[in-house]
Amino acid sequence: MAGPRGVEPPTLGLGVPFKPISWNELRNGFLLWAKARFNPTYVKDFVYALDKWRPVICSAEDIDRLFAGDFPGKRHLWLAVRNLLKYCSQHGWSKGGIKQLLEVMPPIPKTNPDNRVPKEHEVLGLLRALRKAKIKYQAFHNLILDSAVRPAHAVEILAGFNPDNLEELGGGVYKYNVTIERREKHTFICFITEHTLKLIREMEDPISLNSYKVFQKRHKTLRPKLLQKFAYNMMRKSGVDRDVAEFISGRKPEGIGAKHYAELIMLSEEQYPKYAEYLKTLRKRIK
């Protein structure tokens, strides 16, 4: 099948005609598609990488050229191109052709996870440092400490905080209905202590994903992800069951149904006060 003026259309090297994938032409459509599926931070990273490289993919060789050698941002580009190919597979491109391109994507090593769990004195140091910070940073870190929520979810909760979703449980503990679902990353409820709720109510401007990262790097404070790990581990040490602690921190148990969901909420309400008591003791030590 010949193209205009007898020019053969591009193929994937197997003689199969393939419509070129041009980032410049697909940017707006991809952006809408990505916003409907991913956290804003991921969308921003994808678009930044694709805007920088502006790939045009007509063949497997184009994939090879795009990822040849080592360079800064290679992992971000790999994730962005992979999702661009998924977008194309859902928007008229040959699924067989896209499958071939996905198969020739080079392996990209996963980032090494930081499996370290911070010590209590590190968390106390963070809380002391936060006393001089803006209220929004205090609220953000204390919310993570309260419920071991993911940093991105903490930003989302604070940005759309609605007092109508609060339920007072007694003993200075509140349950907040969230229902954030991001594929395998979820937060259905979180618990907020009276200490943190006061900070949230005093917030004058919202926190963003970028601003907390800048704050952490500038002040060299404990990474929020490590604070989340600390909170989860201390929940367990305080006597909160594994399934319950994972549910509170946003790890959805496999095969969860309505009955199991209701049971986990009930167990969370029963067991969380054990951890809340620990937090009271911990915060008294910052003074």
Protein Blocks (a to p, Z undefined) as FASTA:
>chain_A
ZZeehiacddehnopacddddfklmmmmmmmmmmmmmcfklmmmmmmmmmmnopadfbfk
lmmmmmgcjdehklmmmmmmmmmmmmmmmnopafklmmmmmmmpccdddddddfbdcdfk
lmmmmmmmmmmmcfklmmmmmmmmmnopafklmmmmmmmgcfklpccebjhiacddfkpa
ehjaccfbdcddfklmmmmmmpmbdcdfklmmmmmmmnopacfklmmmmmmmmmmmnopa
fklmmmmnopacehiafklmmmmmmmmmmmmmmmmmmmmmmmmmmZZ
